[in-house]
Amino acid sequence: MKHQPRKRFGQNFLVDESVVAATIAALRPKRGDLVVEIGPGLGALTKPLLALVDELHVIEIDRDLAADLQRKQPQLTVHTCDALGFDFAQFKKEIRVIGNLPYNISTPMLFHLENFAARIRDIHVMLQQEVVNRMAATPADSNYSRLSVMLQYRFTVEKLFSVGPEAFTPQPQVESAVIRLTPRDPLPWPAHDEISFARIVAAAFTQRRKTLRNSLKGYLTAPDFITLDIDPQARGQELSIAQFVAIANHVNARTT
């Protein structure tokens, strides 16, 4: 099928067979795995995956592409919908997620997947390299952000390899990278109230140049900083995930 890439869906189709092979090798699929592919597009990853696993589901928002995939691969389970609204909890067994995520939805997609971490064995996705660098960043790194903290709270994050624009058609204007996320079980730093934790992390990074004394003034007093052994003159990007959890748990204990 001759398909015109649609900008509204952020379509850049993977065409480099060596990148396809490297991505599938990183997944190391086994016959009994339940694999869910996000954004199969023209089927670059789909076709080789079908030869390796018995149960493959794909989520494709483009109705024309979804219909073509179903016609060519009748054994494939195609979900024609927006992956941002997909219920990954519907599966009866642990799932493995793979895909070339459209750059325009990559961050919200990752946060959506985070909601289903208990049902996921691992995630192997290709993203804009800038986003990958933020996901994998550590404290004091200029890329360390709310995204770093929230994803690393729930997952171990490993950047696997970079991918140049020439691996796609049409070519994007940015570099890409493949990353692996593995749910932490158990959580090394469990927050007693994860909603409160998320709000505190967001507040700390809303204005990156603000000190914690100012960005978290709605949560912490001067004595709180002393109790937590955290410098009020520090900034959000200097704190570890454990410290953010300690702040959230301290605030939660004080208000309950």
Secondary structure, 3 states (H helix, E strand, C coil): CCCCCCHHHCCCEECCHHHHHHHHHHHCCCCCCEEEEECCCCCCCHHHHHCCCCEEEEECCCHHHHHHHHHHCCCCEEECCCHHHCCHHHCCCCEEEEEECCHHHHHHHHHHHHCCHHHEEEEEEEEEHHHHHHHHCCCCCCCCCHHHHHHHHHEEEEEEEEECHHHEECCCCCCEEEEEEEECCCCCCCCCCHHHHHHHHHHHHHCCCCCHHHHCCCCCCHHHHHHHCCCCCCCHHHCCHHHHHHHHHHHHHHHC
